[in-house]
């Protein structure tokens, strides 16, 4: 069915989290499909720069893309002239929880104490990465539902710089993927992990308070990132079905199991092609009804 190479467009620079997941599946997917899978990094000011590669080449249906599903939806809703559901979802290969953290010099008092500090005017800024990212969407929805009065989103060029800014008290508080915070879990560092947005918690950091533990209104639809693989809109049904099957099959390989054990990352088929397509379509409709994204279009 597949001939030649299958490039995966990663809309971020080499070395980041999305790039890492793409390289984890690269060799097993090559073996499963019987063709070479390559990585094509196309970084830009937003993920839309790279993802346009899949949208604007209508005769090129062999390219794949990879991004977190929340970031795909958020960045497309803010910056793109196409809909996230225009892409053909093929499945997810990883799961990343979203967590809140702060400089350890402050007594945060859990998630409720954190919200009180913002609402009392002690803090107003949130450190993270850009607008329309999973963390931005999560914080916007949490602000609406939990009456959390944060005011200013402070974007850094990468997760590591944002965590460093919080550690140095440049911005006292941040929100980012839990995997980035794991070195600080149950450790005496400059960072306190305050809680996770997921109501069922983060299995890699089970002792961290959850949004549900704190009795806060659920934000589950924006609390967890599915590392997603997708193709262009014109991808054939046969090709889509084969990719869906392939992404599920590689999860049982020795290579993937070895990476799971070595890294502790949550690598698995967390959503099939149809499940992911439904999730993307639902978010595309519901997010603009929950939060106003217009102020961020010119950021």
C-alpha positions in Angstrom: 0.0 0.0 0.0 2.8 2.4 0.9 5.7 3.1 -1.3 8.8 5.3 -0.8 9.2 7.2 2.5 6.6 8.4 4.9 7.7 11.8 6.4 6.2 12.8 9.8 5.9 16.6 9.9 6.7 17.8 13.4 5.8 21.5 13.8 8.5 22.1 16.4 12.3 22.1 16.5 14.3 18.9 17.0 14.8 17.9 20.6 11.3 18.8 22.0 8.7 16.6 23.4 6.7 16.1 20.2 9.9 15.4 18.3 10.9 12.9 20.9 7.6 10.9 20.5 8.0 11.0 16.7 11.5 9.5 17.0 10.3 6.9 19.5 7.8 5.5 16.9 10.0 6.1 13.8 11.8 2.8 13.6 9.0 0.5 14.8 6.6 2.2 12.4 9.1 1.8 9.5 9.3 -1.9 10.2 5.5 -2.2 10.5 4.8 -0.4 7.2 7.7 -1.7 5.3 8.8 1.7 4.2 11.2 4.3 5.6 9.6 6.8 8.0 11.4 10.1 8.3 11.1 13.1 10.5 10.6 16.6 9.0 10.9 19.3 11.6 9.2 22.6 10.6 9.3 24.9 13.5 7.6 28.3 13.5 6.0 30.9 15.7 3.0 28.6 16.1 2.5 24.9 15.2 0.3 26.1 12.3 3.5 27.0 10.4 4.4 23.3 10.1 0.9 21.9 9.9 0.2 24.1 6.9 2.5 21.7 5.1 -0.2 19.0 5.3 -3.0 21.4 4.4 -1.5 23.3 1.5 -0.2 20.3 -0.6 -3.5 18.7 -1.8 -1.7 16.3 -4.1 0.6 15.0 -1.4 -1.3 12.5 0.6 1.7 10.5 1.9 2.8 12.9 4.6 1.9 12.5 8.3 1.9 15.0 11.1 2.3 14.8 14.8 1.2 17.1 17.6 -0.6 17.1 20.9 -4.3 17.1 20.2 -5.1 20.1 22.4 -2.3 22.2 20.9 -3.5 21.2 17.4 -7.0 22.4 18.2 -6.0 25.5 20.1 -3.4 26.8 17.6 -5.7 26.1 14.6 -8.6 27.9 16.2 -6.5 30.9 16.9 -4.1 31.1 14.0 -5.2 29.0 11.1 -7.7 29.5 8.2 -8.6 25.8 8.3 -10.4 23.6 10.9 -8.5 21.1 13.0 -11.1 18.4 11.9 -10.0 18.9 8.3 -7.0 16.7 9.1 -7.4 12.9 9.0 -6.8 11.6 12.5 -4.9 8.3 12.6 -4.5 7.6 16.3 -2.5 8.6 19.4 0.8 7.2 20.7 1.2 8.9 24.1 -0.4 10.7 27.0 0.9 13.7 28.9 -0.9 15.1 32.0 -0.9 18.9 32.6 0.1 20.1 36.0 0.5 23.3 38.0 3.7 24.2 39.9 5.3 27.1 41.7 8.4 28.4 43.2 9.1 26.5 46.4 9.7 29.6 48.5 5.9 30.1 48.7 3.5 28.2 50.8 1.0 27.2 48.1 -1.5 25.3 50.2 -2.5 22.9 47.4 -4.7 23.8 44.4 -7.3 25.6 46.4 -4.6 27.7 48.2 -3.0 28.5 44.8 -6.3 29.8 43.5 -6.9 31.9 46.6 -3.4 33.5 46.2 -4.3 34.6 42.7 -7.8 35.7 43.7 -6.4 37.7 46.6 -4.1 39.6 44.2 -0.8 38.0 45.5 -0.1 36.6 42.1 -1.4 37.4 38.6 1.0 35.7 36.1 1.3 32.2 34.7 4.5 31.0 33.1 4.3 28.5 30.2 4.8 28.4 26.5 2.7 30.0 23.7 -0.9 30.9 23.1 -3.2 28.2 21.9 -1.0 25.5 23.5 -2.5 22.7 25.6 -1.4 24.6 28.7 -3.0 27.8 27.6 -6.3 26.1 26.8 -6.2 24.2 30.1 -5.5 27.4 32.1 -8.3 29.3 30.2 -10.9 26.6 30.9 -9.8 26.3 34.5 -10.0 30.0 35.0 -13.7 30.0 33.8 -14.8 26.9 35.7 -12.9 27.4 39.0 -13.2 31.2 39.3 -9.4 31.3 39.2 -8.5 35.0 38.5 -5.1 34.7 36.8 -4.5 37.7 34.5 -1.4 37.4 32.4 0.0 34.5 30.3 3.8 34.7 30.1 5.0 32.6 27.2 8.6 31.3 27.0 10.3 29.6 24.1 10.1 26.1 25.5 9.1 24.2 28.6 12.6 24.2 30.2 13.0 28.1 30.1 9.5 28.5 31.6 10.3 26.1 34.5 13.7 27.9 35.0 11.8 31.2 35.2 9.6 29.9 38.0 12.6 28.4 39.8 14.3 31.8 39.7 11.1 33.5 40.8 10.9 35.6 37.6 7.3 34.4 37.5 6.3 32.6 40.7 3.9 30.1 39.1 3.6 28.0 36.0 1.6 25.3 34.2 3.2 22.7 31.9 3.3 18.9 31.1 3.8 16.8 34.1 6.7 14.9 32.5 8.8 18.1 32.6 8.2 18.4 36.3 9.1 14.8 37.2 12.7 15.6 38.3 11.1 17.8 41.0 8.6 15.1 42.2 9.1 14.3 45.9 12.5 16.1 45.7 13.9 19.1 47.6 14.3 21.6 44.7 13.3 25.1 43.8 10.0 23.8 42.4 6.9 22.6 44.2 4.4 20.6 42.1 1.1 21.9 43.3 -1.4 19.7 41.5 -2.6 18.2 38.2 -5.6 19.2 36.1 -6.5 15.5 35.5 -9.3 14.3 37.9 -7.8 10.8 38.0 -4.3 12.1 38.5 -1.0 11.5 36.8 0.1 7.8 37.1 3.8 8.9 36.8 3.3 11.2 39.9 0.6 9.4 42.0 1.0 11.5 45.2 0.3 14.9 43.5 -3.1 16.4 44.3 -5.7 16.2 41.5 -8.2 18.8 40.4 -10.9 16.3 41.7 -9.2 15.9 45.1 -9.4 19.7 45.5 -13.2 19.6 44.9 -12.8 21.8 41.8 -15.1 21.7 38.7 -13.8 19.2 36.2 -11.6 20.4 33.3 -10.9 16.8 32.1 -11.4 17.6 28.4 -8.3 19.9 28.6 -6.3 18.2 31.3 -4.4 15.6 29.3 -2.5 15.7 26.0 -2.9 12.9 23.5 0.3 12.8 21.3 -1.5 12.4 18.0 -0.6 11.3 14.5 -2.7 12.5 11.6 -2.6 12.9 7.8 -4.0 15.3 5.2 -7.8 15.6 4.5 -7.5 13.7 1.2 -5.9 10.6 2.8 -7.7 7.5 1.4 -9.9 5.4 3.7 -7.6 2.4 3.1 -4.5 4.3 4.0 -6.1 5.7 7.1 -7.2 2.2 8.2 -3.7 0.8 7.7 -2.1 3.6 9.7 -4.6 3.2 12.5 -3.8 -0.5 12.6 0.0 0.1 12.4 0.0 2.6 15.3 -1.8 0.1 17.5 0.4 -2.8 16.4 3.7 -1.1 17.2 2.7 -0.7 20.9 3.3 -4.4 21.4 6.9 -4.3 20.0 10.0 -4.8 22.1 11.3 -1.4 21.0 8.3 0.4 22.4 8.2 -1.6 25.6 11.9 -1.0 26.1 11.4 2.8 25.7 8.5 2.7 28.2 10.7 1.0 30.8 13.7 3.2 30.1 11.9 6.6 30.1 8.8 6.1 32.2 6.8 7.8 29.5 3.2 6.9 28.9 3.5 5.4 25.4 0.4 3.5 24.2 -2.5 3.7 21.8 -4.7 5.9 23.9 -7.2 6.6 21.1 -8.0 5.0 17.7 -8.3 7.0 14.6 -12.1 7.3 14.9 -12.0 8.1 18.6 -9.4 10.8 18.1 -11.4 12.3 15.1 -14.5 12.5 17.4 -12.5 14.1 20.2 -11.0 16.7 17.8 -14.4 17.6 16.3 -15.9 18.0 19.8 -13.2 20.2 21.1 -13.3 22.3 17.9 -16.9 23.1 18.6 -16.9 23.3 22.4 -13.7 25.3 23.2 -14.9 28.6 21.5 -18.2 28.2 23.5 -16.2 28.0 26.8 -13.5 30.6 26.3 -13.0 33.7 24.1 -9.9 33.1 21.9 -10.3 36.4 20.0 -7.9 38.4 22.2 -5.0 36.0 21.4 -5.2 36.1 17.6 -2.8 39.0 17.3 -0.4 37.9 20.0 
